[in-house]
Amino acid sequence: MEVVNHVQYYRKQAGLTQENLAQLVTVSRKTINSLERGNYTPSLLLALQIAKVLHLDINDIFSIKE
């Protein structure tokens, strides 16, 4: 199984840079970059923080591909 995310799409829709989002969820820009590229699976806490900042349901941003 693989976690699929739409962080980049929704981040851009919100008018945020990777650096902006990283600051809002207290991680590095490199973490956001890795997440968007599919090289990093976030913790539940980080996924929830991202959803909160983007004003979305976590299921809109993250899903599981089997």
C-alpha positions in Angstrom: 0.0 0.0 0.0 1.0 3.5 -0.7 -0.1 6.9 0.7 -1.1 9.3 -2.0 -1.3 13.0 -1.3 -2.5 16.2 -2.9 -0.6 18.5 -0.7 1.0 20.4 -3.5 -2.3 21.0 -5.3 -4.1 22.3 -2.2 -1.1 24.3 -1.0 -1.0 26.2 -4.3 -4.8 26.6 -4.2 -4.3 28.3 -0.8 -1.6 30.6 -2.2 1.1 29.2 0.0 4.7 28.4 -0.7 6.4 25.3 0.6 8.2 27.6 3.1 4.9 29.2 4.2 3.3 25.8 4.8 6.3 24.4 6.5 6.3 27.4 9.0 2.6 26.9 9.7 3.0 23.3 10.6 6.5 23.7 12.2 8.5 21.4 9.9 11.3 22.2 7.4 10.6 23.2 3.8 12.6 20.1 2.8 10.0 18.0 4.7 7.2 19.6 2.7 9.1 19.1 -0.5 9.7 15.4 0.2 6.1 15.0 1.1 4.9 16.5 -2.1 7.3 14.4 -4.1 6.0 11.2 -2.5 9.3 10.5 -0.8 7.9 11.0 2.8 4.8 9.7 4.5 3.7 12.1 7.2 2.8 11.2 10.7 -0.9 11.3 11.6 -0.2 14.5 13.6 1.5 16.2 10.7 -1.2 15.1 8.2 -3.9 16.5 10.6 -2.0 19.8 11.0 -1.7 20.2 7.2 -5.4 19.5 6.8 -6.2 22.1 9.5 -4.0 24.8 7.9 -5.5 24.2 4.5 -9.1 24.1 5.9 -9.7 20.7 4.4 -10.7 17.2 5.6 -7.7 14.9 5.9 -9.4 12.5 3.4 -9.4 15.2 0.8 -5.6 15.5 1.0 -4.4 11.9 1.8 -5.6 8.5 0.6 -4.3 5.0 0.4 -3.6 3.4 -2.9 -3.6 -0.4 -2.8 
